[in-house]
């Protein structure tokens, strides 16, 4: 269902905004290790005036974020491999070519249950998730480089930092799912 309103004038072009061209394997892009995954910020909120962010996700076997929810739309397209998505407690498997939209505020998570890496393209609208990932993750050199495993103390510090910052990015970290 589309939402249409009375026609309005399209604003003038903003010449201060530049064309963004991103190549996922570009070493100059931010590659962020987070929860064992590697997320590459292809298009940041700074590039889109906060309208959205586009993230290339490399998810190794067993990888994926824990349960969470946030007050923004999130869409994934599986480019390679597959992930098991849990949405409001229901599980589905998404393989190559599948696109999933997670509505704002809905609890969800995903895990790569296969024996090979998965690759997802993730768009969040509005932007902000890119900033959150940058603040809580660790920089890595490339799109497929695994982050350094965290010891118990570093894991606790990561969790505390994530829980402290999450509300500022309209995100709620949820308890692990019951098996």
C-alpha positions in Angstrom: 0.0 0.0 0.0 1.5 3.3 -1.0 1.0 6.6 0.8 0.3 9.5 -1.4 -0.4 13.0 -0.4 -1.0 16.3 -2.2 1.7 17.0 -4.8 4.5 19.2 -3.4 7.5 20.7 -5.1 10.6 18.6 -5.2 13.4 20.5 -3.3 16.3 21.9 -5.3 19.3 19.7 -5.7 21.8 19.9 -2.8 25.2 20.2 -4.5 26.9 19.7 -1.1 25.9 16.0 -1.3 28.1 13.9 -3.4 27.7 10.6 -5.3 28.7 7.6 -3.2 30.3 4.7 -5.0 31.3 1.7 -2.8 33.1 -1.5 -3.5 32.7 -4.0 -0.6 36.3 -5.2 -0.8 37.7 -1.6 -0.6 40.2 -1.5 2.3 39.3 2.1 2.9 35.7 1.3 3.9 35.0 0.7 7.6 35.1 -3.1 8.2 33.8 -3.9 11.7 34.1 -7.1 13.6 31.0 -7.6 15.8 29.7 -10.8 17.5 32.0 -12.9 15.4 30.7 -11.4 12.1 32.3 -8.7 9.9 30.1 -5.8 8.8 31.3 -3.4 6.1 29.6 0.0 6.0 29.1 0.5 2.2 26.9 3.6 2.5 26.8 5.5 5.8 24.2 7.8 7.3 26.7 10.6 6.6 26.4 9.7 2.9 22.6 9.7 2.8 21.9 12.7 5.1 20.7 10.1 7.7 18.0 8.6 5.4 19.5 5.0 5.5 22.6 3.0 5.8 23.7 0.0 3.7 25.9 -2.7 5.3 27.6 -5.8 3.7 27.5 -8.6 6.3 29.9 -11.5 6.3 28.4 -14.1 8.7 30.5 -17.2 9.4 29.0 -20.5 10.4 27.4 -20.1 13.8 27.5 -16.3 13.4 24.7 -13.7 13.7 23.4 -11.2 16.2 21.6 -12.1 19.4 17.9 -11.3 19.8 17.1 -7.6 19.6 14.7 -5.0 18.4 14.9 -1.4 17.2 12.8 1.5 16.2 13.7 1.5 12.5 13.2 -0.6 9.5 15.8 -3.3 8.6 15.9 -5.2 5.3 18.2 -8.1 4.4 18.9 -9.7 1.1 20.9 -13.0 1.2 23.6 -12.8 -1.5 25.4 -16.1 -0.6 24.7 -18.9 1.8 21.7 -19.0 4.1 20.6 -17.8 7.5 17.9 -18.9 9.9 15.9 -15.8 10.8 13.8 -15.7 14.0 11.0 -13.1 13.8 8.6 -12.8 16.8 9.6 -16.4 17.8 8.9 -17.9 14.4 11.9 -19.3 12.4 12.4 -19.3 8.7 15.4 -20.2 6.5 16.4 -17.6 4.0 18.7 -18.6 1.1 20.3 -16.8 -1.8 18.0 -14.2 -3.4 15.6 -14.0 -0.5 14.8 -10.5 0.9 13.4 -10.1 4.3 12.0 -6.8 5.8 12.0 -6.6 9.6 9.4 -4.0 10.7 10.4 -1.5 13.3 10.1 -2.6 16.9 9.7 -6.3 16.1 12.0 -8.8 18.0 14.3 -10.7 15.8 17.7 -12.4 15.3 19.4 -14.5 12.8 22.1 -17.2 12.8 24.1 -18.9 10.1 23.4 -22.6 10.9 25.3 -23.8 7.8 28.9 -25.0 7.4 29.9 -22.0 5.2 29.9 -18.3 5.4 26.8 -16.3 4.4 26.7 -12.9 2.9 23.9 -10.4 3.5 23.2 -6.9 2.2 21.4 -5.0 5.0 19.7 -1.7 4.8 18.5 0.2 7.8 16.2 3.2 7.6 16.8 5.7 9.0 20.5 5.5 9.4 22.2 5.1 12.8 23.0 1.4 12.9 26.2 2.1 11.1 27.3 4.4 14.0 26.3 1.9 16.6 28.3 -0.8 15.0 31.3 1.5 14.6 31.2 2.4 18.3 30.8 -1.1 19.8 32.6 -3.2 17.2 36.3 -3.6 16.5 38.0 -2.5 13.2 39.3 -5.3 11.0 41.2 -5.0 7.7 38.8 -6.6 5.2 35.2 -7.6 4.5 35.9 -11.2 5.4 38.4 -10.9 8.2 37.1 -12.4 11.4 37.3 -10.2 14.5 39.8 -11.2 17.2 37.9 -13.5 19.7 37.2 -11.7 23.0 38.2 -13.2 26.3 35.8 -13.2 29.2 36.7 -9.7 30.4 36.5 -8.2 26.9 33.2 -9.9 26.3 31.8 -8.4 29.5 33.1 -5.0 28.5 31.5 -5.4 25.0 28.2 -6.4 26.5 28.2 -3.5 29.0 29.1 -1.0 26.3 26.5 -2.3 23.9 23.8 -2.2 26.6 24.8 1.4 27.5 24.8 2.7 23.9 21.9 0.7 22.5 19.1 3.0 23.8 20.8 6.0 22.2 20.5 4.2 18.8 16.9 3.2 19.4 17.8 -0.4 20.0 16.9 -2.9 22.7 19.0 -6.0 23.4 16.8 -8.9 24.3 17.5 -12.0 26.5 18.7 -15.1 24.6 16.0 -17.3 23.1 15.0 -20.4 25.0 16.2 -23.5 23.2 
